[in-house]
């Protein structure tokens, strides 16, 4: 039993979560069966979309629930991928890929934590935070370009597919099916973890900060610490997603840290529904899949349509697709204003 | 001595280029508080309009003015149909102006193509002032940049329109009670800022090769220029900010690589943002 600290979201919201769980179970079940009915390119590419989805969920936690927008998620993602690439060359007693995954989580979390605490503790306003995260992603891109001895510069870096080891047994992930069944459970795990985080006391305080930071502060919560923690969790997940992306795609280049990719994540989350983890995940998967498909047919017009959809979502459909389907995010606004 | 002088000239010229690129943002963001993430796209549009009209045979100076008018018109449409409904929601304007960037970049790609375009330098050659050598075009652009800054400062502090805008910036509600048409004044400021960005894009176009993302080079830097110089400090703030963001990069690049210099400058800008969020020139 958790004590309710911040005003509980309405009953409708609890309904949303229940229905989201049902949808999530169906979606993940369908994804688990996918390699049985499809093969080839689909099985290769879906894990990549899922990793985009993981990245999108890292942003949804921060933006949809914490009200803090980051234009720099790609920086953590790219650092994770580079960590994976570098670690594969190390000679270690344990599986270097495991070490790389841990490093990517640690680097993403630590960098976000340090930057976050540095800014939030001084009360840097949200819009300025966006600019700093944007600068962070530009700096990461520039550094990966300039340190070409380590990163390969513009040419990027090849990364071998990792293998899973359990004691003496090992499973090579260079085939797509084992890779698929490695990334899918991890994605589900991150989804479940974030659901748990949001349902916890911490999650409630975070939502409270989104709704009214001053009030939460006056209730005695040190909001800068909560915001820092949210950013650190977000950075850590983005780092993990990036490390897996690196080994899945077998390649990383500086543009992965760039502004364009960084803001692409914002578009996915906005369209999918920033206040829904599943919506963000599926937003990333859906938009990335559509992009991939339509880019072959009509690259320019598709990007244009995507931009227009983004503007419309921001103007009129705050909840994105998930909100429109659930019809539940809209009533929450007036609720906050009145009480 | 010779190198010291040329570094000085370089860093002065770059300071003025950055100031020029930032003027539009200093107006829209500095005065109105609108986080215009479409600022880079406005610079890009200005550059493309200039490229398009000069390659159709229009003289460069006219082309740049046309670019300013064109981007001003786009700013008017953007403000009228979208931005004006969101003035009280800073976060939404940030996202919407980013949406403007996404959409206009794609339109640029469709209309003008993705190839690199070059605008011929209208003033090749260099001026020799004693031992100092100044590339003629860059020199003229620096003068225009300074002229624009002084012009806007005079407009703001020496004219009736300026008083109205300052009243709006200080307290929009009271200004409107005193009979100021707030909606119209916001529109005027937004369009002026857009036109200034278009003008800057046009003037910068001969110095770089024009591609659909050319303006983004200046997006974050322009924000840093405005924030670090001090929001609302159109003349002094923009110049000081431009020197710290642009001019100092040249100085750092002397001792380190260009890329490292840029990273140092960004890091310093973040430090300033953290410790002096009101900017270098503001006392409060």
Interface residues (C-beta under 8 A of the other chain):
Chain A: X69 X118 X119 X122 X124 X125 X126 X127 X128 X130 X131 X132 X134 X135 X138 X139 X142 X143 X145 X146 X259 X263 X266 X267 X270 X300 X301 X303 X304 X306 X307 X308 X310 X311 X314 X315
Chain B: X35 X82 X85 X90 X91 X92 X94 X95 X96 X98 X99 X100 X102 X103 X105 X106 X107 X109 X110 X216 X220 X223 X224 X227 X257 X259 X260 X262 X263 X266 X267 X269 X270 X273 X274 X275 X277
